[in-house]
Amino acid sequence: MSSYAPGDRTPSEPTVETRTLPPTEAGLAEAGRLLRAGRLVAFPTETVYGLGADAADADAVARTFTAKGRPADNPLIVHVGGLGDLDGVVHEVTPLAVRLADRFWPGPLTLVLAAHPNLPRVTTAGLDSVAVRVPDHPVARRLLASAGVPVAAPSANRSGRPSPTSAAHVLADLAGRIDAVVDGGPCTVGVESTVVDARGEVPLILREGSVTREDLGVALDAAGVGSLDLDASPGTRHRHYQPACRVELAPAGTGPDIARRLAAEGARVGLIARGQAPGNVVEVARFDTAEQLAAILYGALRDAELAAVDVVVVEEVADVGIGRALMDRLRRAAA
């Protein structure tokens, strides 16, 4: 269980005025100017909101780690407008990377490639590889064009917290720590990108996401893809996705019964499930499919916090397709 509450900071922590910018031409021009000036700007992608800094500016990138309280050995994802923008970011674009980019970019697929030697070591968390992707969100793409620089962007939340899928989530965690957030509305996918090591001939999944193993296999005319190896992937090496209440996982169909039992034991209980919540339980969110749960999960975990529950019960989904990514996040949240 996390002891962090939104807005927590110690008296000695510096604060800045965090501006909310609209996704207009003027707003994005200002956001691009801030990025070029070495400032921190949060922005929407189709997956979650990212906390952007000029990937080639070591001082700016270091400030993203400070703002988030992010461990220095946790790699970042560099966002670009297209394959042609990888000069100075990666050392080599492999044939496998080209095939995957042709199929899935723009979109929620991150590729790990050999880092360009001039890329600051802080951007790669000291690794000789770098994670890159082209987001599929109109505001993100317009911002990248306005900034004119590759943008390193971890999720725009305090480290360990549920990822942000709205500008309000960003402000709850990072107001006073970053310079601006571009409010592009809620994210549509809701689960972070799939991370694939594309340095060799066979794709190796480092983090499950909304581009599934099945998607990758079909795209490559392959029976399968490489096994998981979590060491080099963003967002997998440390505790993550945890709200300020306990998360209890329940097998499909059992959420209401488990929530009712916990409430009878005296806990204030919330429920994220397929069925209706019992009368003594707070109904935080309801879903029918894994895709629906992906879109609402992080917001629902934050809503459980706002409802001041002691524990939120979340029904599990099958470990297939996007369900693999969801169960990875839920197991980390419940750890």
Sequence and secondary structure as in RCSB ss.txt:
>XXXX:A:sequence
MSSYAPGDRTPSEPTVETRTLPPTEAGLAEAGRLLRAGRLVAFPTETVYGLGADAADADAVARTFTAKGRPADNP
LIVHVGGLGDLDGVVHEVTPLAVRLADRFWPGPLTLVLAAHPNLPRVTTAGLDSVAVRVPDHPVARRLLASAGVP
VAAPSANRSGRPSPTSAAHVLADLAGRIDAVVDGGPCTVGVESTVVDARGEVPLILREGSVTREDLGVALDAAGV
GSLDLDASPGTRHRHYQPACRVELAPAGTGPDIARRLAAEGARVGLIARGQAPGNVVEVARFDTAEQLAAILYGA
LRDAELAAVDVVVVEEVADVGIGRALMDRLRRAAA
>XXXX:A:secstr
     TT   TTS     EEE SSHHHHHHHHHHHHTT  EEE  SSS EEEEETT HHHHHHHHHHHT  TTS 
 EEE SSGGG BTTBS   HHHHHHHHHH SSSEEEEEEB TTS TTTTTT SEEEEE    HHHHHHHHHH S 
EE  BSS TTS    SHHHHHHHHTTTSSEEE     SS S  EEEE SSSS EEEE  SS HHHHHHHTT S  
B    TTSTTSSS  S  SSEEEEE TT HHHHHHHHHHTT  EEEEESS   TTSEEEEE SSHHHHHHHHHHH
HHHHHHTT SEEEEE   SSTHHHHHHHHHHHHH 
